[in-house]
């Protein structure tokens, strides 16, 4: 058996895996073996899980360590190194209560229409996850910033049991007569945002690729949708760019489960 | 569980939850979230590095390097591994960065072992339940395995450094660590 195969097979042994994970977390592996473990973690989910378990087991030792405020220059050097630009805060109109009121009102109206009467366009390929029904749904209505009356955008998030396989569907309502020439695709530099339900912070979910197409959601993106109270769509990728659509994000999984 | 213990546990969970929330935004390259994550965690991580590298200037450089890695590697964030994972992952990246520096430069803290307060770790008054479980299980170990595990974890001592400091053959020391970790795992599982 080739040497490499022997090694790979060796790491499948639960005892060796646990030994490597524990010594990796303890910090007693030689630099060479440590680098090997770092590479293996990316390929072997069970090793990653074992490392996580050992991190959790030993991490409480750190709580006996006193906090020490680092010098201020560390952050200054770090932000220079990472080339951070000064981020501007959202403009005053973005936090206007009026918009939230209009949004909430339109949501109730649109949701009732959506459930009772409207047919939603099918995506270009039928999603398997759609059979389970969406976990989160937002009906985005156009704002004054869009300078035109547009139909509603339906954003639905479908949860997959597999990490990174969850999907986001963005679709026009069937009633697209009013759509005029408005195109929703990546040529428009449109960005979808989640508004955190606890902090109200506006966090990017990334660019909108296209309407009527499904997009994969990373675990982090899913977490942001899960924690959001509203979803916004902006023209541009900055938090201060005009908000064209917005709507409350509703959790549907409990309905489905019940 | 006493009121103080419950309060401490709640604070600990709240801290870890906040770290997880911020890290999920950092992996989308949110600079504001990264700055908040830095403000929330850098004093803990700097304290952790100083235990391994007492030189404050070098420790500050290690802290900067660690956060740079956290920014660049945040996309390996896995919320499905549990709420505690985000903080444990950040601690591990920081410890690994400090260990890499120590192994590369060969510089070691020169504090004698008797100054290392392992009772701070095995103190019965430790607060949260995870700490109390670990404390209980560490105290079930014989003194030698307990001492080497805590010294290796807190100060980043290698096998050979521990063997030198404890004047013990390296084979015996490796056996203490191996046996100690195995017993610790069994005890914590139970």
Interface residues (C-beta under 8 A of the other chain):
Chain A: X18 X19 X22 X23 X25 X26 X27 X28 X31 X34 X42 X48 X49 X51 X52 X55 X56 X57 X58 X59 X60 X61 X62 X63 X64 X65 X66 X67 X68 X69 X70 X71 X73 X74 X75 X77 X78 X79 X81 X82 X84 X85 X87 X163 X201 X203 X204 X205 X206 X218 X219 X220 X221 X223 X224 X227
Chain B: X12 X21 X24 X25 X27 X28 X30 X31 X32 X33 X35 X38 X42 X43 X44 X46 X47 X48 X50 X51 X56 X60 X63 X64 X67 X68 X71 X75 X76 X77 X78 X79 X80 X81 X82 X84 X85 X87 X88 X89 X91 X92 X95 X96 X99 X100 X103 X120 X121 X123 X126 X127 X128 X130 X131 X133 X134 X135 X149 X150 X152 X153 X154 X156 X158 X159 X177 X178 X181 X184 X185 X188
